[in-house]
Amino acid sequence: MSDNKLSTGSGQPWGDNNHSQTAGVRGPVLLQDYQLQEKLAHFNRERIPERVVHAKGAGAYGTFKSTKDMSKYTKADLFNGVGKKTPIFLRFSQVAGEAGYPDTLRDVRGFALRFYTQEGNYDIVGNNTPVFFIQDPLKFPDFIHSQKRDPRTHLRDNNMQWDFWAHSPESCHQVTYLMGDRGNPASYRTMNGYGSHTYKWVTEDGTAYWIKYHFISKQGVQNMTDEVATKAAGEDTDYLLHDLFDAIERRDYPSWKVCVQILPYEEGLHYKHDIFDVTKVVSHKDYPLIEVGEFTLNKNPTNYFEDVEEAAFAPANLVPGIEPSLDKLLQGRLFAYKDAARYRLGANYEQLKVNRPLNEVKNYERDGFMSQGHGPEVNYEPNSKNGPVEDHSARIHGDQLEGQTGNYEAYETDNFSAAGDLYNVMGEDEKQRLVKTIKENLGVVDDENIKQNNFIKLILIMGSGWQKHWA
């Protein structure tokens, strides 16, 4: 007789999983059928709140291997030494749509990478673009509202997003990316990822550098047209998820090079534009990419819910030797992501398998929903009970601050030259596709004021060459 017996959540054997207990053949159903009650009650609670942003995604496990010793620039263990391997988990995602939304439609793609290091989890929560729409965290909820559904019609509405962009000129650079070829990657495997923000690396002796992360697809960058994307969405709403899963199943493991731009601390503070402005890039001519390693995805989730849906990334997951910068949007994200995870998954979400670090966790946090693994150890500090103590070597590198508190314009007011630079490095065919995409998106906007505002911005972006593409 098989030992593979069905049981309840409490371990009791399940006698009949196909027929409810009833009073006679015709019923009614009996309240005493506690297995029926348990099954229905659990089913009613199987869904958790989906992510407010990046609701739909795909994920996989893999390994990062360092190829260059970076101890000259950071004391972070995962980047010290050559050949060091670190387990990773990577989640790709759409930004705007819900969990069931087609994943091939034009949108920014999330690129959230977790390193399971010997010093705790290190998360880089970025996108497939090196810039973003806004500079100030106070505007983030409004931006996301403009990308979601109209509160009256409950429909996605181009008027909303273009209205927000029209009144947020700092979005111009990112909108140019989004409406260009890279706004529709052909697969998750064939797109680059970026940390987007500027981060700080710190060495053992306290020397600091500014860092920009780039993850370069070794499969090459491939995109799809709007026509192909729409066709794919009609045939398979999970097209990108399907593609990644199938590639890994057939052992066609995708890989990315991990590269950084390194800016000396003082040089970075005096760069030609503010390096903490996430709507701008740092020129590769000024600070070339340095390859520090590569990672490969080689294992699909064994359970999508546990491995992907319950994964909770956070820019605040940093390790010694890696610190946040003064970037205002990043500063807001340090709080927002962990707070969102506690709402969505509960106070003890970091005890879940996909979020659990490799090293042993020792702290004084206790209790809350689904708490587990705590013994009789002391739960306050300071104490005389040999409780865990702080590690002074993990203290952050300080930055010099000055100025008067106030509500300030985020950064410089030149919001168009960076988008113009991006436009000017495009080939003629890509420029034509960019203008065609913008025309088609603006064409469904029925507010002439929004159209006019954005048309003026486009002229500023494109410069003298725009007319031949717009005609």
C-alpha positions as CSV (number, residue, x, y, z in Angstrom):
1,M,0.0,0.0,0.0
2,S,1.3,3.4,-0.9
3,D,2.6,5.8,1.7
4,N,1.6,8.7,-0.5
5,K,-1.6,9.4,1.5
6,L,-3.6,12.6,1.3
7,S,-3.8,14.5,4.6
8,T,-5.2,17.6,6.1
9,G,-3.0,20.6,7.0
10,S,-2.8,19.2,10.5
11,G,-1.6,15.8,9.3
12,Q,-4.8,13.7,9.7
13,P,-5.5,11.3,6.9
14,W,-8.1,12.4,4.4
15,G,-10.8,9.8,3.9
16,D,-12.7,11.1,0.8
17,N,-11.6,14.1,-1.3
18,N,-14.3,13.8,-3.9
19,H,-17.6,13.6,-1.9
20,S,-18.9,15.8,0.9
21,Q,-20.7,14.3,3.9
22,T,-24.5,14.6,3.4
23,A,-27.6,13.5,5.1
24,G,-28.6,10.7,2.8
25,V,-27.8,10.6,-0.9
26,R,-29.6,13.8,-1.8
27,G,-28.3,15.9,1.2
28,P,-28.2,18.5,2.5
29,V,-24.4,18.8,3.3
30,L,-23.5,18.3,6.9
31,L,-21.8,21.0,8.9
32,Q,-19.8,18.3,10.7
33,D,-17.8,17.7,7.5
34,Y,-14.8,19.6,8.9
35,Q,-12.6,18.5,5.9
36,L,-15.0,20.3,3.5
37,Q,-15.0,23.4,5.8
38,E,-11.1,23.4,5.9
39,K,-10.8,23.0,2.2
40,L,-13.2,25.8,1.3
41,A,-11.7,28.1,4.0
42,H,-8.2,27.6,2.7
43,F,-9.3,28.1,-0.9
44,N,-10.9,31.4,0.0
45,R,-7.5,32.6,1.3
46,E,-5.2,31.3,-1.4
47,R,-4.7,34.7,-3.0
48,I,-2.6,37.4,-1.5
49,P,-2.6,41.0,-2.6
50,E,-0.7,41.3,-5.8
51,R,2.1,43.8,-6.1
52,V,0.9,47.4,-6.6
53,V,3.7,47.7,-9.2
54,H,5.4,44.9,-11.1
55,A,2.5,42.6,-10.5
56,K,3.3,40.2,-13.3
57,G,6.6,38.6,-13.7
58,A,8.8,35.5,-14.1
59,G,11.8,34.4,-12.1
60,A,14.6,31.9,-12.0
61,Y,17.6,30.8,-9.9
62,G,21.2,30.8,-11.0
63,T,24.8,31.6,-10.0
64,F,27.0,34.7,-10.2
65,K,30.7,34.2,-10.7
66,S,33.2,37.0,-10.1
67,T,35.8,37.4,-12.9
68,K,37.7,40.4,-11.5
69,D,38.8,41.1,-8.0
70,M,37.2,44.4,-6.9
71,S,38.6,44.6,-3.4
72,K,40.4,47.8,-4.5
73,Y,36.9,49.4,-4.7
74,T,34.7,47.6,-2.2
75,K,34.9,45.3,0.8
76,A,31.7,43.5,-0.3
77,D,32.6,39.8,-0.1
78,L,30.8,38.7,-3.3
79,F,33.0,41.0,-5.4
80,N,36.3,40.1,-3.7
81,G,38.4,37.5,-5.4
82,V,38.2,35.8,-8.8
83,G,36.1,32.8,-9.4
84,K,33.9,33.3,-6.3
85,K,30.4,31.9,-6.9
86,T,27.2,33.4,-5.3
87,P,23.7,31.9,-5.6
88,I,21.2,34.4,-7.2
89,F,17.5,34.8,-7.9
90,L,16.3,37.1,-10.6
91,R,12.7,38.3,-11.2
92,F,11.7,40.0,-14.4
93,S,8.4,41.9,-14.5
94,Q,6.0,44.3,-16.1
95,V,5.5,47.7,-14.4
96,A,2.0,48.8,-15.0
97,G,-0.3,45.9,-15.7
98,E,-2.0,43.5,-13.3
99,A,-0.9,39.8,-12.8
100,G,-3.0,38.6,-15.7
101,Y,-2.1,41.4,-18.1
102,P,-0.4,40.4,-21.5
103,D,3.4,40.6,-20.9
104,T,4.4,41.6,-24.4
105,L,2.7,45.0,-24.5
106,R,5.0,48.1,-24.4
107,D,6.1,48.8,-20.9
108,V,9.3,49.1,-18.8
109,R,10.5,45.7,-17.6
110,G,11.6,45.1,-14.0
111,F,15.0,43.5,-13.4
112,A,15.3,42.6,-9.8
113,L,18.4,40.6,-8.8
114,R,19.2,39.0,-5.5
115,F,22.6,37.8,-4.4
116,Y,22.5,35.3,-1.5
117,T,25.9,36.3,-0.1
118,Q,27.7,35.1,3.0
119,E,26.9,38.5,4.6
120,G,23.2,38.5,3.9
121,N,20.9,39.2,0.9
122,Y,22.0,41.9,-1.5
123,D,19.2,43.1,-3.8
124,I,19.6,45.3,-6.9
125,V,16.1,46.3,-7.9
126,G,16.3,47.9,-11.3
127,N,14.8,47.9,-14.8
128,N,15.7,47.2,-18.4
129,T,16.4,51.0,-18.8
130,P,19.2,53.0,-17.1
131,V,16.9,55.9,-16.3
132,F,13.4,56.4,-14.8
133,F,10.4,58.7,-15.2
134,I,10.7,60.8,-12.0
135,Q,13.3,62.1,-9.6
136,D,11.4,62.6,-6.4
137,P,9.7,59.7,-4.4
138,L,6.8,62.0,-3.5
139,K,5.7,61.7,-7.2
140,F,5.8,58.0,-7.4
141,P,2.2,57.1,-6.3
142,D,0.9,59.7,-8.8
143,F,3.0,58.3,-11.6
144,I,1.8,54.8,-11.0
145,H,-1.8,55.9,-10.7
146,S,-1.4,57.5,-14.2
147,Q,-0.2,54.1,-15.6
148,K,-3.1,52.1,-14.0
149,R,-6.8,52.1,-14.7
150,D,-9.1,55.1,-15.0
151,P,-11.1,55.3,-11.7
152,R,-14.3,56.0,-13.7
153,T,-14.1,53.6,-16.6
154,H,-11.7,51.1,-15.1
155,L,-9.8,51.0,-18.4
156,R,-6.2,51.7,-19.2
157,D,-6.1,55.2,-20.6
158,N,-3.4,56.9,-22.7
159,N,-4.8,60.2,-21.7
160,M,-3.8,59.6,-18.1
161,Q,-0.2,58.6,-18.8
162,W,0.5,61.3,-21.4
163,D,-1.1,63.9,-19.2
164,F,1.3,63.0,-16.3
165,W,4.3,62.9,-18.7
166,A,3.2,66.3,-20.2
167,H,3.3,67.8,-16.7
168,S,6.4,66.0,-15.6
169,P,9.1,67.1,-18.1
170,E,11.8,65.1,-16.2
171,S,10.1,62.0,-17.7
172,C,11.2,62.9,-21.2
173,H,14.4,60.7,-21.3
174,Q,12.6,57.6,-20.0
175,V,9.6,58.1,-22.4
176,T,12.1,58.2,-25.3
177,Y,13.5,54.9,-24.1
178,L,10.0,53.4,-23.7
179,M,8.7,54.6,-27.1
180,G,11.9,53.4,-28.8
181,D,12.8,49.8,-29.8
182,R,13.9,48.9,-26.2
183,G,10.3,49.5,-25.0
184,N,9.4,46.1,-26.4
185,P,12.1,43.4,-25.7
186,A,11.6,40.2,-27.6
187,S,12.3,38.2,-24.5
188,Y,13.6,38.6,-21.0
189,R,16.7,36.7,-22.1
190,T,17.5,39.3,-24.8
191,M,17.3,42.5,-22.8
192,N,19.8,44.3,-20.6
193,G,19.3,45.2,-17.0
194,Y,20.4,48.3,-15.0
195,G,20.6,49.3,-11.4
196,S,19.5,52.7,-12.6
197,H,20.5,54.5,-9.4
198,T,23.9,55.5,-8.3
199,Y,25.2,53.5,-5.4
200,K,28.3,53.7,-3.2
201,W,31.1,51.2,-2.8
202,V,33.3,51.4,0.2
203,T,36.7,49.7,0.8
204,E,38.2,48.3,4.0
205,D,40.1,51.5,4.6
206,G,37.0,53.7,4.2
207,T,37.6,54.9,0.6
208,A,34.4,55.5,-1.2
209,Y,33.4,55.3,-4.9
210,W,30.2,55.9,-6.8
211,I,28.9,53.0,-8.8
212,K,26.4,52.4,-11.7
213,Y,25.4,48.8,-12.5
214,H,24.9,47.4,-16.0
215,F,23.8,43.8,-16.7
216,I,24.5,43.0,-20.4
217,S,22.7,40.2,-22.0
218,K,25.1,37.6,-23.5
219,Q,22.3,36.6,-25.9
220,G,22.3,40.1,-27.4
221,V,19.6,42.7,-27.3
222,Q,16.5,41.8,-29.4
223,N,13.2,43.7,-29.5
224,M,9.8,43.2,-31.2
225,T,7.6,45.6,-33.1
226,D,4.2,46.7,-31.7
227,E,2.6,44.5,-34.4
228,V,4.5,41.4,-33.3
229,A,3.9,42.2,-29.6
230,T,0.2,42.6,-30.2
231,K,0.0,39.3,-32.1
232,A,2.0,37.5,-29.4
233,A,-0.3,39.0,-26.7
234,G,-3.4,37.6,-28.6
235,E,-1.8,34.1,-28.8
236,D,-0.2,33.8,-25.4
237,T,-0.7,36.4,-22.7
238,D,2.3,34.8,-20.8
239,Y,4.6,34.9,-23.8
240,L,7.7,36.2,-22.0
241,L,7.2,34.0,-19.0
242,H,6.8,31.0,-21.3
243,D,9.9,31.9,-23.2
244,L,12.1,32.1,-20.1
245,F,10.8,28.9,-18.6
246,D,11.1,26.9,-21.7
247,A,14.6,28.1,-22.4
248,I,15.8,27.0,-19.0
249,E,13.9,23.7,-19.2
250,R,15.8,22.8,-22.5
251,R,19.0,23.9,-20.8
252,D,19.5,26.9,-23.0
253,Y,20.6,28.9,-19.9
254,P,20.6,32.7,-20.4
255,S,23.6,34.7,-19.1
256,W,24.5,38.3,-18.4
257,K,27.7,40.1,-17.9
258,V,27.8,42.2,-14.7
259,C,29.5,45.5,-15.4
260,V,30.0,48.7,-13.4
261,Q,30.9,52.3,-14.0
262,I,33.2,53.5,-11.2
263,L,33.4,57.2,-10.3
264,P,35.9,58.5,-7.7
265,Y,34.0,60.0,-4.8
266,E,34.9,63.7,-5.3
267,E,34.9,63.5,-9.1
268,G,31.4,62.1,-9.0
269,L,30.1,64.9,-6.9
270,H,31.4,67.4,-9.5
271,Y,30.3,65.5,-12.7
272,K,28.8,67.6,-15.5
273,H,25.3,66.7,-14.2
274,D,24.1,65.4,-10.9
275,I,24.9,61.7,-10.8
276,F,22.1,61.2,-8.2
277,D,19.5,62.3,-10.8
278,V,18.0,59.0,-12.0
279,T,16.7,60.6,-15.2
280,K,20.3,61.0,-16.4
281,V,23.0,58.6,-17.4
282,V,26.8,58.7,-16.8
283,S,28.6,58.7,-20.2
284,H,30.5,55.5,-21.0
285,K,33.1,57.7,-22.7
286,D,33.7,59.4,-19.4
287,Y,33.6,56.2,-17.3
288,P,33.8,53.0,-19.3
289,L,32.1,49.8,-18.3
290,I,34.3,47.4,-16.2
291,E,33.2,43.8,-16.2
292,V,33.3,42.3,-12.7
293,G,31.6,39.0,-13.3
294,E,28.7,37.2,-15.0
295,F,25.6,35.3,-13.9
296,T,23.6,32.5,-15.5
297,L,20.0,31.4,-14.8
298,N,19.9,27.6,-14.7
299,K,17.0,26.6,-12.5
300,N,13.3,27.2,-12.9
301,P,11.0,27.7,-9.9
302,T,9.7,24.5,-8.4
303,N,6.6,26.3,-7.1
304,Y,5.8,29.6,-8.8
305,F,3.9,31.0,-5.8
306,E,6.7,30.2,-3.2
307,D,9.6,31.2,-5.4
308,V,8.3,34.1,-7.5
309,E,5.1,35.5,-6.0
310,E,6.4,35.4,-2.4
311,A,9.8,36.9,-3.4
312,A,10.2,40.4,-1.9
313,F,13.2,42.5,-3.2
314,A,14.2,45.7,-1.5
315,P,16.9,48.3,-2.4
316,A,17.5,48.5,1.4
317,N,18.9,44.9,1.3
318,L,22.6,46.0,1.3
319,V,25.7,44.3,2.5
320,P,28.9,45.8,4.1
321,G,30.8,47.6,1.4
322,I,27.7,48.7,-0.6
323,E,25.6,51.6,0.5
324,P,22.9,53.9,-0.9
325,S,23.7,57.3,-2.4
326,L,22.0,60.7,-2.0
327,D,19.6,59.9,-4.8
328,K,16.3,61.2,-3.6
329,L,14.2,58.5,-5.4
330,L,16.4,55.8,-4.1
331,Q,16.1,57.2,-0.5
332,G,12.3,56.8,-0.8
333,R,12.6,53.3,-2.2
334,L,14.7,52.2,0.8
335,F,11.5,52.4,2.9
336,A,8.8,51.7,0.4
337,Y,9.7,48.2,-0.8
338,K,10.0,46.6,2.6
339,D,6.8,48.3,3.8
340,A,5.0,46.9,0.7
341,A,6.3,43.4,1.5
342,R,5.1,43.6,5.1
343,Y,1.6,44.6,3.8
344,R,1.5,42.0,1.1
345,L,3.2,39.0,2.8
346,G,3.2,39.8,6.5
347,A,5.7,41.0,9.1
348,N,7.8,37.8,8.9
349,Y,8.1,37.7,5.1
350,E,11.9,37.4,5.3
351,Q,11.5,34.0,6.9
352,L,10.0,32.6,3.7
353,K,12.3,30.4,1.7
354,V,13.0,32.7,-1.2
355,N,13.7,35.6,1.1
356,R,15.7,33.8,3.7
357,P,19.5,34.6,3.7
358,L,22.2,32.0,3.7
359,N,23.7,33.1,6.9
360,E,22.0,32.7,10.3
361,V,19.7,35.6,11.3
362,K,20.2,37.0,14.8
363,N,18.2,39.9,16.0
364,Y,15.6,40.9,18.6
365,E,12.6,41.0,16.3
366,R,9.9,38.7,17.6
367,D,6.4,37.4,17.0
368,G,3.8,38.7,14.4
369,F,1.9,36.5,12.0
370,M,3.5,33.3,11.0
371,S,6.6,33.8,13.2
372,Q,8.8,30.7,13.4
373,G,12.2,29.6,14.5
374,H,12.5,31.7,17.7
375,G,13.7,30.0,20.8
376,P,13.9,31.2,24.4
377,E,16.7,33.6,23.7
378,V,16.6,37.1,25.1
379,N,14.5,39.6,23.1
380,Y,15.8,42.9,24.2
381,E,19.1,44.8,24.0
382,P,21.4,45.8,25.7
383,N,21.4,42.8,27.9
384,S,23.6,40.6,30.1
385,K,22.4,37.3,28.5
386,N,25.0,37.0,25.7
387,G,22.6,38.2,23.1
388,P,23.9,39.2,19.6
389,V,25.8,42.5,19.4
390,E,26.4,45.0,16.6
391,D,29.3,44.7,14.2
392,H,31.0,48.1,14.1
393,S,32.8,47.2,10.9
394,A,29.4,47.4,9.1
395,R,28.8,51.0,10.0
396,I,28.1,53.1,6.9
397,H,30.6,55.6,5.3
398,G,29.4,59.1,6.1
399,D,28.6,61.8,3.5
400,Q,29.1,65.5,4.1
401,L,25.7,67.3,4.2
402,E,24.9,71.0,4.1
403,G,22.0,73.3,3.4
404,Q,18.7,74.3,4.8
405,T,15.7,72.0,5.1
406,G,12.9,72.7,2.6
407,N,10.9,71.4,-0.4
408,Y,13.3,71.7,-3.3
409,E,13.2,71.1,-7.1
410,A,14.7,67.6,-7.3
411,Y,17.6,68.4,-9.7
412,E,18.6,70.5,-12.6
413,T,15.9,71.8,-14.9
414,D,17.4,70.6,-18.2
415,N,15.0,67.7,-18.9
416,F,15.5,67.4,-22.6
417,S,19.1,67.2,-23.7
418,A,19.6,63.7,-22.3
419,A,16.6,62.5,-24.3
420,G,18.0,64.3,-27.4
421,D,21.3,62.6,-26.9
422,L,19.6,59.2,-26.9
423,Y,17.6,60.1,-30.0
424,N,20.8,61.2,-31.8
425,V,22.6,57.9,-31.2
426,M,19.7,55.9,-32.8
427,G,19.9,54.7,-36.4
428,E,17.6,56.2,-39.0
429,D,15.3,53.2,-38.9
430,E,15.0,53.3,-35.1
431,K,14.3,57.0,-35.2
432,Q,11.4,56.4,-37.6
433,R,10.0,53.6,-35.5
434,L,10.3,55.9,-32.4
435,V,8.3,58.7,-34.1
436,K,5.8,56.2,-35.4
437,T,5.2,54.8,-31.9
438,I,4.8,58.2,-30.4
439,K,2.4,59.3,-33.1
440,E,0.3,56.2,-32.6
441,N,0.2,56.6,-28.8
442,L,-0.5,60.3,-28.9
443,G,-3.1,59.7,-31.7
444,V,-5.5,58.1,-29.3
445,V,-5.2,60.9,-26.8
446,D,-8.3,63.1,-27.1
447,D,-7.2,66.1,-25.1
448,E,-5.5,68.6,-27.5
449,N,-3.7,70.4,-24.6
450,I,-2.0,67.1,-23.7
451,K,-1.0,66.5,-27.4
452,Q,0.3,70.1,-27.8
453,N,2.4,69.9,-24.6
454,N,4.0,66.7,-25.6
455,F,4.5,67.7,-29.2
456,I,6.5,70.7,-28.0
457,K,8.7,68.4,-25.9
458,L,9.3,66.1,-28.9
459,I,10.6,69.1,-30.9
460,L,13.0,69.9,-28.1
461,I,14.2,66.3,-28.1
462,M,14.6,65.7,-31.7
463,G,16.1,69.0,-32.8
464,S,16.4,70.1,-36.4
465,G,16.1,66.5,-37.8
466,W,12.7,65.7,-36.5
467,Q,10.5,67.0,-39.4
468,K,11.5,64.3,-41.9
469,H,10.5,61.5,-39.4
470,W,7.3,63.3,-38.3
471,A,6.0,64.0,-41.8
